[in-house]
Amino acid sequence: MDIEGFWELVERSARETDTRRARVAWLEDRLSGLTAEEIVDYEAWFTLCANRACSWDMYAVFWTITGFGSSDGFEYFVNWLISLGREAFEKVADRPDRILELPEVQRIMELMKNFSHRRTTWSRDGKFRLKQVTYTRREVWPREDDPEFESFAYVTFEPYKRATGFETDSLGEAVRARGVHSKFPFLTFHAEPDGEEWDFGDEAEFVRRLPRLARHYGLT
């Protein structure tokens, strides 16, 4: 399977199903009809795509949009980006600041507006800002719109076990035998995001690195 075949499966799974659970099942079914070698191909392409999006700037995008910085959550966020298809992924993988161009992210932003009311007031002398947020419901967005997709990364596991009789550890070994090493879990002894680490709370640095996202959040 080449990269074209990989993206064809990813995108067909979206067209053929209506829910994430159905999408995972669809991919597992299609992959079960392939050879073990082709399943390893798919896993290798998935890993390479995930590695491209594993950068400090993308981590900052995830941290900003979701409001937390879990390393596992970042991995699931990258899975979700891949699930959006090739055009969307290519738009942001190497240029995270274009994230707001994606319709799926625009929808998330609208859902966030309806989730909370934000108010900022300045002190009389203008030395500090008081930020207040009032939440209007319990969840930011419906599960199907959640910008994380953990199970999307597991669709090769059962098909590989059925094709080979081996456990999933063997699948990882087969991918690494091709010279493909995952950057996830990141921030470990062997892997961390690409680029230079920086303080996401530094507004000037945020504006410099992610100017479009900074404008959206009123940092300029």
N, C-alpha and C positions, 0 to 999 in steps of 0.2 A: 504494500500500500504506500503510495506517495502522498505528498502533502495535499494534493488535490482530492484524493480519495478520503483523506482524513476530514477535510472541511466539508466535503459532500455529505458524509455521515452526520456530522455535527448539525449542519443546516437542515438536512432532511428530517432529523429527529424533532426539530422545532416545527417544521411544516406539518408533520404527520400526527402530532399529538397536541393535547390541550392543557395538560398539567405537567408539572415537573416529575411527579411519580410515574406518569405514563411515558414521559420522555426517557427516563432512565430505563424503564422496562423495554421500550422500543430499541434502544441502543444495545442492551444486553441480548435481545433476541437476534438482532442483525449480526452482532459480533460473534454470537454462538455458531453462526453459519460459516465463519471464516476459519482458516487454518491457524495454528498456534503462531506461526511466523507473522501472519497478517495482524493478529491481535497484538503482538509485540510491536509491530510497526505503529499501530494506532497509539499505543501507550507511549512510545518514543516521541511521536509527533506532539502528543498532548504535553509531555514533559518539556519539550523544547519551547512550545508556545508559552507555557507557564513561566519558564525561566526568563523569557523576553520581558514579561510584565513584572518581574520581581526586581523592583528598583526602589530606592528611597523616595523618589518623587511619587511613584505610584502608591507607596505605603502612606505618604502624606495625603494623597487623594482619598484613599480608603478611610483613613483616620478622620478626615474632615467630613466626609459624607455620612459615615455611620456614627460618628461621635465616640468611637473607642478604638484602641490600638492593639487588640488581640492578635498575636502572631498567627494563630489558627484561623481567626476570622479573616485575616489578610489573604491567606491561602484560598479560602473559600470564595473570597471576593474575586480573585484572579480566575478561579474556576468559572465563576459567573460571567466574567468578561469573555472567556473563550466560548461559553454557551451562546453568547449573542451573535456569533457568526464571524466569518472572516473579515467582512468589510468593517464592522464595528471594532473588532479586535485590532486590525491593522491601523485604524485611525488613532488608537490611544496607546498601543503597546510601547512605542518608543517616544510618544508625545503625550504624557498623561494629562497635560493641561487642556487637551481637547475633550476631556470627559463630558463636558456640558453639551457637546454637540450630539451626543447619543440620545435618541428619543426615549430610551428606557431610563436614562438618568434624568431627563427633563420631567418625566412622569414622577420619579421619586421626589424631585424638588417640589412639585405641585402637592404631592401627598404630605410632604413635610410642612408646607405652609398651612395645610388644613389640620395638622396634628398639634401645632403649638402656636402660641402668640408670644412674640418677642418684643420687649420694650427696653430701650436704653436711655438712661437719664444721666446728665452730667452734674457734677458738684457745682456749687455756685462759682467757685474760683476756676472751674474747668480743669482741675488737676486729675480727676479720675472719673471713670464711667461706672455706673451701676447697671448691670445687665440682669433683667428678670425674664424668666420664661414660664409661661402658664401652659400646661398640657391639656388638651381637650379630649383625648381618648387614650387608651392603654397602649396601643400599638402604632408605630410610626407608619407602617405600610402592610398590606396583605402579604401572606406568605409567598404567593406566586410572584410578587414584585420585589421580594427581599434581595438586595444586591450581594447575596452570598449563595453558593450552590455546592454544598459539601459533597453530596452523593454523585455529582456529575463526574467526579474524579475516580469513582469506583466501578464504573460500568464494565471494565475489562476483567474484573476479578473472577467472577463466576464463569464467564466464557472461557477464560484461560484455564481454570481448574478442570472444567469439563473437557477441554481439548487436550490437556496434558496429564491430568491426574496429579499435578503438583500444586502446592499451596502458593499463595500470592507472593510470598517472599521470592520465589523462583522467578516470577514475572519481573520484579525489580532487578534481580540479578541479570536477567536476559537483556533488559534495557541498558544497564550499566556496562554489559559486555560489548555494547556497541559504542561505548565512549560517551553515553548520554547520562549525565549525573544531575539529579534534581537539586534545585536551590531551596527546596522545601523539605522539612521544616527549616525556615530561615533563622538567622541569629543563633546558629549552632556552631560547633567547633569547625564544621566543614563548609558552611554556606551562610551567606548574608546577601542582602539586596545589592544590586549594582549601583554605582555612583557613590557620591560622598554623603556620609551621614550628616544630618543637620537637625536643628531644633525646630520642630513644627510650630512651637509657640512664639518663635521670633517673627513678628509681623513683617519686618523689612525683608527678611530672607524669603518668607512665604511669597511676598509680592514679586520678588526677583525671580523665583523659580517657577511659580504657578500664577502668573499675572491674571489670567482669565478667571480662574477659580477665586483669586483674591478679590477681584472686582465684584464677583457675584456675592461674596460675603461682606462686602463693604470695607475692605481693608485698604483701598486706595483713595 
